[in-house]
Amino acid sequence: MSIYQMRTYHLASESAVPDYLAIWAAHVSSLAEFDVVTHGFSPVPGNSKAVVALVSFQDEVDPDTVIRDYMNSDGFRNDMANFDMSQIEQVDTLLLAPLSAAEGSQTMTSRRGAKDVGRLEGKVALITGGARGQGEAEARRFAREGALVYLCDVLSEQGETLAADIRAEGGSAQFKSLDVTDEDQWHRVIDEIDEEAGRLDILINNAGTNARRSLTDTTRETWDKILDVNLTGQFLGMQACAPLMQRTGGGSIVNLGSTAGIMGHPVAAYSSSKWGIRGITKAAAINFAPMGIRVNAMHPGVVETPMMDSTSRLFKNLVNMTPLGRAANSDEMAAAALFLASDDASFVTGIDLPVDGGFSELGTYGEIWNRINSH
Ligand SMILES: NC(=O)c1ccc[n+]([C@@H]2O[C@H](COP(=O)([O-])OP(=O)(O)OC[C@H]3O[C@@H](n4cnc5c(N)ncnc54)[C@H](O)[C@@H]3O)[C@@H](O)[C@H]2O)c1
C-alpha cells in the first residue's frame, strides 16, 4: 500500500504562487526518480499564499528521509534554481495512509517533522551560531518540537539554506544575519522578531570561536576576538533578549560553555571566555529570576563539529580520556539544550550542566583506574 501525503506550502507572498506552481510542474519528473508519484498540485482555495500537492511514496519508506534525499539531489537544485527559497515560510504535511501495519488504525496523521512531540509548541526560539554544528542540530530539533526558530549567524548562505531545509521538512524557521559582538545588530534582530513573531521564549547563546594558542602565543587581537564572540556576545544577547522575553511571559536562556570552563585548560583566551560564561550565567539567573527568565549553562566535552577536527591528535586524545569512550554528536547537545530550554526544566536555573561523557567529573581518576588495571 502506498503512503499518501498532502504537502501545503505557505509562501511569503501571493506573487510567488504562480512561480511555485511552475516549479511543482518540474518537481513531478524529478520526484519520480525517487519513486514519489505526484497526483496533483494546485493553489489552496481561500488562501492566496499557499500551494498544495498530493504525493505518494512507496510502502515502507520514511517520507521525510525520501524528501530529504530528494532535496539534496541535482534534480531539486535544478528545479529551484530560479526560485528564492526564503519565499517558502512553512510546509505542513498530512499523512493520509497508515505508515505501517502497527499503525493500521491511524488513517490521518498531521506532522511537522520526523519526530514531532511538541515540547516547544507555540514557542519562539533564537539560536546564535545556528547555521552549522551544534547550532544547526538545535535548530532542527527545536523546529521538530514545534518552535518557530530564528537561527542567527554570520554565515548567511548556510543559514538561509538551513532555514529553507527546515521549512521544507515541515518546521518553522527563519534566518537572520547576526554578528553576536555587534550591539546594534542584536537590537535590530530583536525588533524584527518582536514585529514578526510578537514574542521570544528561548535564547540559545551558542555562537563560539576558538584559536588554540598558549597564553604567550596569544596576541591581543586574538584575545579580544575570542572574549568578544564567546563572552561579550552572550552578555549582549541576554541584555537584548530579556526585555522581550519578560514582556511575553518569561523564558529560558541557555549559554554554551565548555569543559574548558570547568577544568584547567591550556588555551588562555578560550578557557577564560568559558569560565566567564559560568559567572555571567549565575549573575543573569539571579537578575532575571524575578522576570520569569531561567538562565543555565551547558558545557560540551568533545563534539564532532566543524570546530573540532575529528582527524586531529587533540580529538583522538580527548576521546581516549572520555569515560564513555567516544565524542558526542550534535544531536546529543541539542537534546540537552532542549531539556534546559523547555518547561521540563521549569525549576532549574543558574546551573552548570556538563554534557561531556563523564570527561570533567570522571576523566582523570577514570583514566588512572584504566591504566592501573590494564597493566
Ligand atoms: N565542538 C566541540 O567539541 C565543543 C566543545 C565544547 C564547547 N563547544 C562550544 O559549543 C558551541 C558551538 O560550537 P560548535 O562545536 O557547533 O562549532 P562550530 O564552529 O561548528 O559552530 C559555531 C558557530 O558560531 C558561529 N559564529 C562564530 N562567530 C560568530 C559571531 N561573531 N556571530 C554569530 N555567529 C558566530 C559560526 O559561524 C558557527 O556557525 C560554541 O560555543 C563552542 O565553543 C564546542
The ligand as a Tripos MOL2 file, in Angstrom:
@<TRIPOS>MOLECULE
LIG
   44    48     1     0     0
SMALL
NO_CHARGES

@<TRIPOS>ATOM
      1 N1         32.8100   21.1260   19.2220 N.am      1 LIG1
      2 C1         33.2490   20.9530   20.4310 C.2       1 LIG1
      3 O1         33.9420   19.9650   20.7170 O.2       1 LIG1
      4 C2         32.8930   21.9380   21.5270 C.ar      1 LIG1
      5 C3         33.3140   21.6350   22.8340 C.ar      1 LIG1
      6 C4         32.9860   22.4920   23.8700 C.ar      1 LIG1
      7 C5         32.2420   23.6380   23.6190 C.ar      1 LIG1
      8 N2         31.8550   23.9280   22.3420 N.ar      1 LIG1
      9 C6         31.0570   25.1510   22.1670 C.3       1 LIG1
     10 O2         29.8390   24.8320   21.5260 O.3       1 LIG1
     11 C7         29.3710   25.9680   20.7830 C.3       1 LIG1
     12 C8         29.0180   25.5350   19.3550 C.3       1 LIG1
     13 O3         30.2100   25.1800   18.6960 O.3       1 LIG1
     14 P1         30.2920   24.0910   17.5030 P.3       1 LIG1
     15 O4         31.0570   22.9570   18.0140 O.co2     1 LIG1
     16 O5         28.9420   23.8520   16.9330 O.co2     1 LIG1
     17 O6         31.2430   24.8780   16.4930 O.3       1 LIG1
     18 P2         31.0060   25.4670   15.0250 P.3       1 LIG1
     19 O7         32.2640   26.1810   14.6890 O.co2     1 LIG1
     20 O8         30.5220   24.4050   14.1260 O.co2     1 LIG1
     21 O9         29.7990   26.4940   15.2270 O.3       1 LIG1
     22 C9         29.9800   27.7650   15.7530 C.3       1 LIG1
     23 C10        29.0060   28.6970   15.0490 C.3       1 LIG1
     24 O10        29.1510   30.0060   15.6250 O.3       1 LIG1
     25 C11        29.1260   30.9440   14.5600 C.3       1 LIG1
     26 N3         29.7960   32.1920   14.9360 N.ar      1 LIG1
     27 C12        31.1130   32.4060   15.1580 C.ar      1 LIG1
     28 N4         31.3320   33.7120   15.4110 N.ar      1 LIG1
     29 C13        30.1230   34.3350   15.3520 C.ar      1 LIG1
     30 C14        29.6820   35.6720   15.5240 C.ar      1 LIG1
     31 N5         30.5590   36.6600   15.7960 N.pl3     1 LIG1
     32 N6         28.3720   35.9490   15.4100 N.ar      1 LIG1
     33 C15        27.4880   34.9720   15.1140 C.ar      1 LIG1
     34 N7         27.8320   33.6790   14.9250 N.ar      1 LIG1
     35 C16        29.1430   33.3720   15.0460 C.ar      1 LIG1
     36 C17        29.8740   30.2340   13.4330 C.3       1 LIG1
     37 O11        29.6390   30.8560   12.1840 O.3       1 LIG1
     38 C18        29.2990   28.8300   13.5430 C.3       1 LIG1
     39 O12        28.1100   28.6840   12.8170 O.3       1 LIG1
     40 C19        30.4860   27.0120   20.8740 C.3       1 LIG1
     41 O13        30.1580   27.9570   21.8550 O.3       1 LIG1
     42 C20        31.7000   26.1960   21.2790 C.3       1 LIG1
     43 O14        32.6710   26.9770   21.9600 O.3       1 LIG1
     44 C21        32.1760   23.1180   21.3010 C.ar      1 LIG1
@<TRIPOS>BOND
     1     1     2 1
     2     2     3 2
     3     2     4 1
     4     4     5 ar
     5     4    44 ar
     6     5     6 ar
     7     6     7 ar
     8     7     8 ar
     9     8     9 1
    10     8    44 ar
    11     9    10 1
    12     9    42 1
    13    10    11 1
    14    11    12 1
    15    11    40 1
    16    12    13 1
    17    13    14 1
    18    14    15 2
    19    14    16 1
    20    14    17 1
    21    17    18 1
    22    18    19 2
    23    18    20 1
    24    18    21 1
    25    21    22 1
    26    22    23 1
    27    23    24 1
    28    23    38 1
    29    24    25 1
    30    25    26 1
    31    25    36 1
    32    26    27 ar
    33    26    35 ar
    34    27    28 ar
    35    28    29 ar
    36    29    30 ar
    37    29    35 ar
    38    30    31 1
    39    30    32 ar
    40    32    33 ar
    41    33    34 ar
    42    34    35 ar
    43    36    37 1
    44    36    38 1
    45    38    39 1
    46    40    41 1
    47    40    42 1
    48    42    43 1
@<TRIPOS>SUBSTRUCTURE
     1 LIG1         1 GROUP 0 **** ****
